[in-house]
């Protein structure tokens, strides 16, 4: 579109009654917000995994000073904000698996948390551990070849 066409449309919108101008202003704001969101997601997807994790922590964790407790600072965690950053970055891509499901499966199949009884390297020596971990990975990443 030529710049003169845009200028002509701007003059036409400016000549509208206030209610109709406000409607068009809202449409423009919505389009700018959509474009900003697309750019934000593209930026997240271009980051390394460590950069994305840092961005998720920045979004979901804050230190808050509590005025009613002088000198006391508390950690405030918003897992929904952190999850949104990870999801937008593409960390959970297949099969409708939520991050909570992925976390639970990973913890359940991890060397630190498997059955709450076998710790560390000992778990890796057990075939049952290896089979359960392989099963969980196959369920969480269908068709990924992982």
N, C-alpha and C positions, 0 to 999 in steps of 0.2 A: 504494500500500500504506500502510495506517495505521501510525503509529509504534508502537502497541501490538502489532501483528502482528510488526513487526520485533523488538521487545523480546522477545516470546514465542519467536521463532525463535532469537534470541541465547541465551536461557536454555536452549533445547533443545540447541544446539550446545555450550554450556559444560558440559552434563551428559554429553556423550559421552566415551568413553574417549580418552586422549591421541592415539593414532594417527589416529582419525577426526577429532578436532578439528584436528590438524595438516593433514589432507587439506583440510578446509574453509578453514582459514587460507590454504593455498596457492591455493585457488580464488579467494578474496577478493583476494589479492595479484595474481594473474593478471588479474583483472577491473580492478583499479586501474591496473595497468601498461598494459593495453589502452586504458583511458580516457585516461591521461596521454599515450599515443602519439597518439591521435586529436586531443587538444587541441594537442599539439606541432605536428602536421602542419597543423592549421587555422591556428595562429599563423604558421607559415612561409608558408602560401599567402596570408595577409592582408598580408604584408610587401611592400615595394617590391623591385624587382630588386636594387638596391644593398644593401638591408638583408639580403636572402638571401645575396648574395655575401659580405658581412661575416660572417654567421653560418657560412657554409661555411668561410671562412678561420679563424674562431675554432675550429671543430670539427677542422679538418684540419692546422693549422699551430701548432707550439708551439716556444718557445725553451727549450732544455734546458742547464742548467749541467753541465758534465762535471767531476766531482770529481777525476779523474785528470789533468786539465789545468787547474790553477788559473787563474782569470780568463778561461777560454775558454767561450763560449756557442755552441751549435750550433743550427741551425734543423732541426727535425724535422717532416717532412711525412707525413701519412697521407692519401693521396688517396682511400682508400675512405670515410673519415669525411666528407670534403668532398663526395664524389660522393653519398653518402647524403642529405646535407642538400639538395643541389641537386635530386636526384630527388624527395625528399619534398615539396619546395616546388613541384614540377610543371615544372621546367625541361625535362625530356625526357618528352614525353607520348605520342608516337605511334609506331606501327610497330615497337616493340621496339628502337629505335635506342639504343645505349648512349652515354654521354657521351664515351667514347673515340672512337667512330665519328664523333660530331658534331664533336669537336675536330679529328680528323684531316681530315675533310672541310672544315671551316672553314679550317684552316691551308693545306691543299692549294689551296683556292680563294681564299685571301687575297692581297691586293696585296703583302704582304711575303714570302710563301712560294711563290707560284705558280712552279713549275718551277725554283725556286732561282736564276732568272736575270733576271727582270724585276721591278724594284723600284718601289714607290711608285705615283705617279699614272700612270706609263707603262702599267702593266698595265690600268688602267681604259679606256685608249684602244683596247685590242685586243679585237676581237669574240670571239676564242677564249676569252679570260679570262671575258668576260661570259657566254658560252654555258655554259662549264663551271660557273661559279658558279650560274647559273640551274638547271642540271641537278642539281647537288648539293642545292640548296635544295628543289627539287621532290621529290627522292628522300627527303630527311630529313623533310619536312613534307607528306606526302600529304594532300590534302583540306583543308588549312588555308587555301588561297587565298593563301599567301605567295609 
